[in-house]
Amino acid sequence: MRVGLIADTHGIYDKLSLKLKDLDLDLILHAGDYAKDAEEISLISGVKTVAVRGNNDPLNPNYNDEEIINLNGYETLLVHGHLNRVHRGTSDLKARAIKLGAKIVIFGHTHKFLLERDENLLVINPGSPSFTRSFDRINTFVVLEIKDDGEIFIEKMEIDPF
């Protein structure tokens, strides 16, 4: 299973959608901030997209604050992260994931790529494909691949949004 992980698109997604279309993905997960972009990204890329609300999304009954999705046997928590105070670190987010029985957590909010692994949990922030806040100023998203035997591969992808 190949999954595109995106967050913090903030209305800029045309190049991203075209790139996602070429990656042979099974699913796209959007970790909020402009969750409605997920609808257009899905139309352009032709890939089913699941999104959650971020701090810049209005209350919309079409989106939840968090979703649990099974990715090839791995329970996965999708959140934006602002309600888990990720700007202060990932400990609250990890505690929430463990409470829900998740093995993978995908979040946004910081606009910075992050990958943390321990024996029980994989935490991924794909960064932002539109407005990075990373020191290297590179806009990013992630392709997560989960093989049938459970092996996980993560590829950080770079993109020029303009």
Backbone bond lengths (Angstrom), bond angles and torsions (degrees), N, CA, C in turn:
res aa  C-N    CA-C-N  psi(-1)  N-CA   C-N-CA  omega(-1)  CA-C   N-CA-C  phi
1 M - - - 1.437 - - 1.527 108.68 -
2 R 1.339 114.92 129.00 1.472 120.80 178.71 1.527 108.77 -113.17
3 V 1.341 114.80 126.89 1.458 120.70 -174.75 1.522 109.59 -127.93
4 G 1.328 115.83 128.89 1.459 120.89 173.07 1.516 108.98 -85.86
5 L 1.325 116.27 130.55 1.461 121.67 179.52 1.518 108.61 -112.71
6 I 1.338 116.21 122.36 1.456 121.17 -179.06 1.521 109.54 -136.41
7 A 1.322 115.78 159.67 1.463 122.03 176.22 1.523 108.05 -159.22
8 D 1.312 115.07 160.41 1.466 121.20 170.54 1.527 112.95 52.33
9 T 1.324 115.66 52.35 1.468 120.19 178.79 1.529 111.91 -76.92
10 H 1.309 118.01 -30.76 1.473 123.51 174.97 1.527 113.46 49.88
11 G 1.342 115.59 41.25 1.459 120.35 173.82 1.516 115.75 82.81
12 I 1.324 117.84 1.05 1.472 121.17 -179.81 1.531 107.39 -116.31
13 Y 1.335 115.56 104.31 1.467 118.83 -172.66 1.526 114.43 -146.77
14 D 1.308 120.27 2.52 1.468 120.86 -175.47 1.529 112.50 -59.84
15 K 1.339 117.79 -55.19 1.473 120.62 179.80 1.525 110.94 -64.02
16 L 1.330 115.84 -38.88 1.459 120.49 178.75 1.526 110.25 -59.56
17 S 1.324 117.29 -47.07 1.472 121.51 -178.62 1.516 111.50 -59.38
18 L 1.314 116.70 -42.35 1.463 120.36 179.56 1.522 111.30 -66.75
19 K 1.331 116.23 -39.07 1.462 119.45 178.24 1.529 110.47 -66.46
20 L 1.332 116.37 -41.37 1.461 120.49 178.68 1.526 111.16 -62.12
21 K 1.319 115.93 -36.32 1.467 121.51 -179.90 1.525 111.22 -60.17
22 D 1.316 117.70 -32.42 1.465 122.68 -176.66 1.528 114.21 -87.56
23 L 1.326 118.11 1.90 1.467 120.62 -172.65 1.533 114.25 -100.24
24 D 1.324 118.30 5.28 1.465 121.74 177.92 1.535 111.07 53.39
25 L 1.333 115.60 55.79 1.459 121.97 -177.83 1.527 111.06 -92.41
26 D 1.322 115.27 151.47 1.457 121.80 174.29 1.524 111.96 -93.28
27 L 1.336 116.03 -24.04 1.462 121.30 -173.97 1.523 108.63 -162.15
28 I 1.325 115.93 152.12 1.465 122.10 171.96 1.518 107.52 -123.26
29 L 1.323 117.21 133.08 1.459 122.72 175.11 1.524 108.72 -112.62
30 H 1.335 116.37 125.41 1.465 123.06 -179.01 1.526 107.66 -110.92
31 A 1.326 116.11 115.86 1.467 121.95 -175.56 1.525 113.00 -88.97
32 G 1.306 116.27 34.91 1.457 120.38 168.83 1.509 117.00 84.32
33 D 1.271 112.13 173.60 1.449 130.96 -163.84 1.523 107.91 67.30
34 Y 1.311 109.73 102.15 1.458 124.27 -172.43 1.526 109.61 70.87
35 A 1.348 113.79 49.96 1.467 120.58 178.58 1.521 111.17 -54.74
36 K 1.324 117.91 -31.77 1.462 120.88 179.96 1.533 111.30 -61.92
37 D 1.335 117.64 -24.59 1.468 120.50 174.49 1.525 111.06 -55.82
38 A 1.321 116.32 -29.03 1.469 120.70 -178.18 1.524 111.78 -58.40
39 E 1.331 116.88 -34.27 1.462 120.12 179.52 1.535 110.85 -64.26
40 E 1.325 116.65 -45.12 1.467 120.72 178.96 1.525 111.08 -69.68
41 I 1.313 116.55 -39.84 1.466 120.62 178.37 1.524 109.74 -60.31
42 S 1.317 116.78 -41.02 1.459 121.13 178.23 1.526 111.32 -64.07
43 L 1.326 116.50 -42.96 1.471 120.05 179.13 1.529 111.89 -63.74
44 I 1.319 116.44 -44.47 1.471 120.81 -177.48 1.526 111.32 -71.13
45 S 1.338 116.59 -43.73 1.468 120.32 -175.79 1.524 112.76 -82.24
46 G 1.331 116.93 -23.45 1.452 120.29 -175.97 1.514 113.57 77.34
47 V 1.334 117.02 15.55 1.462 122.22 -177.44 1.529 109.26 -114.17
48 K 1.336 116.49 134.59 1.465 121.12 176.07 1.524 108.96 -57.23
49 T 1.348 115.58 137.80 1.459 120.87 -177.03 1.521 109.96 -130.22
50 V 1.333 115.84 135.60 1.462 123.06 174.66 1.521 106.57 -115.22
51 A 1.350 116.08 134.36 1.463 120.17 -177.76 1.521 110.68 -134.12
52 V 1.334 114.95 156.31 1.463 122.77 172.34 1.526 109.20 -123.17
53 R 1.322 114.86 160.92 1.469 121.18 178.12 1.515 111.49 -72.48
54 G 1.335 115.35 145.54 1.451 121.82 170.90 1.512 109.68 -115.51
55 N 1.316 116.54 -174.94 1.467 120.43 -177.94 1.524 112.52 -69.70
56 N 1.325 118.77 -17.09 1.461 121.96 177.04 1.529 112.89 -101.50
57 D 1.315 117.05 13.49 1.459 121.60 178.03 1.525 109.26 -104.99
58 P 1.328 116.27 133.56 1.470 118.49 175.65 1.522 109.96 -68.58
59 L 1.325 115.74 158.20 1.458 118.24 175.27 1.520 108.06 -61.26
60 N 1.285 115.56 118.50 1.452 121.93 -175.20 1.523 107.05 -136.33
61 P 1.332 117.95 123.42 1.463 119.16 -177.16 1.529 114.32 -64.85
62 N 1.331 117.68 -11.02 1.465 120.58 178.29 1.529 112.80 -77.90
63 Y 1.345 116.98 -13.93 1.469 120.72 -176.54 1.519 110.17 -130.47
64 N 1.311 115.23 142.34 1.464 121.83 175.92 1.522 109.70 -102.48
65 D 1.324 115.79 169.64 1.465 120.56 175.35 1.520 111.40 -75.74
66 E 1.310 116.81 -25.04 1.461 120.83 177.27 1.522 109.22 -151.25
67 E 1.316 113.96 154.10 1.465 121.94 176.68 1.523 108.05 -136.05
68 I 1.319 115.64 145.70 1.466 121.24 170.49 1.528 106.26 -110.46
69 I 1.314 115.60 123.09 1.462 122.26 -177.46 1.526 107.92 -126.11
70 N 1.320 117.08 135.43 1.455 120.05 175.74 1.522 108.28 -88.70
71 L 1.328 115.92 118.31 1.460 121.99 178.23 1.524 108.58 -109.46
72 N 1.312 115.16 97.45 1.468 121.76 176.67 1.535 112.26 50.07
73 G 1.331 115.60 43.42 1.460 121.19 176.95 1.513 115.18 98.83
74 Y 1.319 118.31 -8.23 1.459 121.88 179.28 1.528 110.08 -105.22
75 E 1.338 116.25 117.79 1.464 119.50 173.88 1.527 107.21 -67.36
76 T 1.331 115.44 128.91 1.462 121.65 -172.19 1.514 109.78 -126.81
77 L 1.325 115.96 127.53 1.459 122.52 176.98 1.520 108.69 -94.79
78 L 1.328 115.92 123.81 1.463 122.72 176.54 1.520 107.97 -111.39
79 V 1.328 117.18 119.32 1.468 123.18 178.84 1.524 108.48 -143.17
80 H 1.331 115.50 164.86 1.459 118.01 172.19 1.529 109.76 -79.93
81 G 1.317 116.12 -44.14 1.465 120.15 175.48 1.518 114.58 113.31
82 H 1.324 117.93 -18.63 1.465 119.30 -178.49 1.524 111.83 -62.38
83 L 1.325 117.85 -33.27 1.465 121.13 178.92 1.526 111.43 -76.95
84 N 1.328 117.18 -13.00 1.464 123.21 177.83 1.522 111.70 -103.62
85 R 1.320 116.52 10.03 1.479 123.50 176.27 1.534 112.52 54.68
86 V 1.332 116.44 44.92 1.465 119.97 -177.33 1.527 112.73 -67.11
87 H 1.317 117.97 -16.61 1.473 119.00 175.83 1.522 110.91 -66.60
88 R 1.335 117.04 -14.10 1.468 121.90 177.51 1.521 112.79 -105.02
89 G 1.339 116.65 1.21 1.458 120.87 -178.59 1.518 110.77 128.28
90 T 1.314 115.86 -179.22 1.464 120.05 -173.13 1.526 114.02 -106.42
91 S 1.320 118.87 7.01 1.472 119.50 -175.20 1.529 112.65 -64.13
92 D 1.329 119.30 -43.09 1.469 121.06 177.82 1.523 110.75 -64.80
93 L 1.320 116.54 -40.49 1.457 122.19 179.07 1.530 110.56 -62.82
94 K 1.315 116.50 -44.66 1.466 120.77 179.07 1.523 111.04 -63.53
95 A 1.321 116.93 -40.89 1.467 120.49 179.13 1.531 110.28 -62.32
96 R 1.326 117.19 -41.70 1.469 121.00 177.89 1.526 110.53 -63.18
97 A 1.310 117.31 -44.08 1.458 121.61 -179.60 1.528 110.86 -61.61
98 I 1.303 116.72 -45.93 1.466 120.95 -179.71 1.527 110.19 -63.14
99 K 1.334 116.61 -41.69 1.467 120.87 178.18 1.533 111.34 -58.77
100 L 1.338 116.26 -36.97 1.468 121.11 -178.91 1.532 113.27 -86.83
101 G 1.329 117.24 -3.22 1.462 120.89 179.00 1.523 114.19 80.77
102 A 1.323 116.90 17.68 1.471 120.75 -179.66 1.523 110.71 -77.55
103 K 1.323 114.98 148.91 1.468 122.30 175.06 1.525 110.96 -108.43
104 I 1.345 116.23 -17.53 1.459 122.73 178.28 1.529 107.38 -131.28
105 V 1.341 116.26 139.97 1.462 121.61 174.61 1.518 108.32 -126.83
106 I 1.334 115.18 132.44 1.460 121.37 176.70 1.519 106.96 -121.62
107 F 1.346 116.49 128.74 1.455 120.30 -178.37 1.519 110.39 -145.35
108 G 1.323 116.04 171.30 1.456 122.65 179.18 1.519 110.08 -131.37
109 H 1.311 116.17 -131.26 1.460 127.39 174.14 1.530 114.36 78.36
110 T 1.313 119.02 -43.75 1.467 120.42 -175.57 1.524 113.21 -82.93
111 H 1.328 117.02 -15.68 1.471 123.14 -177.06 1.526 111.78 63.71
112 K 1.330 117.46 21.97 1.467 122.26 -179.45 1.522 109.98 -127.30
113 F 1.341 115.64 133.18 1.460 120.44 175.09 1.522 109.55 -61.17
114 L 1.341 115.25 138.27 1.463 121.16 176.20 1.519 108.38 -148.86
115 L 1.301 115.70 137.79 1.460 122.08 174.48 1.518 107.48 -135.90
116 E 1.325 116.38 118.99 1.459 122.20 176.54 1.518 108.02 -127.93
117 R 1.319 115.97 133.06 1.464 121.42 177.63 1.512 108.60 -129.32
118 D 1.322 114.93 135.82 1.450 118.92 163.80 1.524 106.50 -134.85
119 E 1.295 118.11 -172.30 1.466 118.89 -172.61 1.523 113.44 -67.62
120 N 1.335 118.28 -20.02 1.459 120.24 -175.34 1.524 115.37 -116.14
121 L 1.332 118.16 -11.27 1.453 119.50 -171.32 1.528 111.36 -150.32
122 L 1.332 115.00 139.50 1.458 122.77 174.29 1.525 106.66 -114.08
123 V 1.323 117.30 123.08 1.466 123.10 -177.47 1.523 108.14 -116.26
124 I 1.349 115.96 125.76 1.467 120.44 -176.80 1.521 109.92 -131.91
125 N 1.311 115.20 129.08 1.463 121.85 165.12 1.529 104.93 -115.54
126 P 1.341 117.21 116.92 1.462 118.84 -177.08 1.526 114.18 -74.27
127 G 1.332 117.55 -1.91 1.462 120.11 -175.15 1.522 108.88 79.51
128 S 1.307 115.77 -159.99 1.465 120.53 178.14 1.516 109.49 -124.22
129 P 1.344 116.94 132.52 1.459 119.51 176.26 1.528 112.15 -81.17
130 S 1.327 116.65 -2.42 1.465 121.25 -173.72 1.523 114.23 -119.49
131 F 1.336 116.17 -45.62 1.465 120.57 -175.01 1.522 109.91 -139.58
132 T 1.326 116.37 80.11 1.451 119.87 -178.55 1.529 111.27 -68.24
133 R 1.303 114.93 152.74 1.465 121.69 171.22 1.530 110.08 -120.18
134 S 1.325 116.21 13.66 1.459 120.61 -179.68 1.526 109.62 -75.07
135 F 1.312 115.23 156.81 1.466 120.30 -178.38 1.522 112.12 -64.81
136 D 1.332 116.96 -30.49 1.462 119.37 -178.86 1.529 112.84 -83.62
137 R 1.339 117.34 -5.31 1.471 124.41 176.24 1.529 112.78 61.78
138 I 1.327 117.02 28.18 1.461 121.20 179.26 1.522 109.41 -101.85
139 N 1.320 116.40 126.61 1.460 122.72 177.49 1.530 108.93 -77.67
140 T 1.337 115.48 136.91 1.460 118.91 -172.74 1.529 112.79 -138.95
141 F 1.317 113.83 161.71 1.460 124.87 163.91 1.520 106.14 -146.91
142 V 1.317 118.02 179.76 1.466 121.22 -173.46 1.527 109.98 -132.56
143 V 1.318 115.44 144.93 1.460 121.94 166.59 1.523 106.89 -110.51
144 L 1.327 114.68 120.96 1.454 123.01 178.20 1.524 107.57 -105.81
145 E 1.313 116.03 125.42 1.463 119.71 177.67 1.520 109.13 -119.74
146 I 1.326 115.32 127.46 1.460 121.16 177.77 1.527 107.35 -118.40
147 K 1.307 114.94 112.59 1.469 121.18 -178.99 1.533 109.96 -73.49
148 D 1.314 116.35 163.13 1.461 121.04 -179.50 1.521 112.62 -61.19
149 D 1.346 117.31 -26.96 1.463 120.45 178.33 1.530 112.24 -84.71
150 G 1.356 117.27 3.22 1.460 121.64 177.12 1.520 114.84 93.74
151 E 1.322 116.66 -6.46 1.464 119.33 179.25 1.528 109.63 -67.69
152 I 1.338 115.40 138.18 1.467 121.67 -175.47 1.523 110.41 -114.37
153 F 1.333 114.72 134.68 1.461 122.38 175.45 1.529 108.10 -123.93
154 I 1.318 115.97 139.12 1.467 121.45 -179.41 1.512 108.11 -127.40
155 E 1.325 115.37 127.64 1.461 120.35 177.82 1.525 109.73 -123.28
156 K 1.313 115.46 118.59 1.476 121.77 175.31 1.519 107.64 -80.44
157 M 1.318 115.56 123.69 1.458 121.48 -177.48 1.537 109.46 -108.94
158 E 1.312 116.42 139.04 1.467 121.78 177.54 1.527 109.27 -103.40
159 I 1.337 115.46 148.20 1.450 119.05 -178.76 1.532 110.34 -150.51
160 D 1.313 116.12 141.84 1.459 122.65 170.94 1.518 105.75 -96.10
161 P 1.331 118.34 111.36 1.470 119.37 -173.12 1.512 114.86 -74.94
162 F 1.321 117.89 -12.08 1.472 119.27 -173.25 1.517 113.07 -110.50
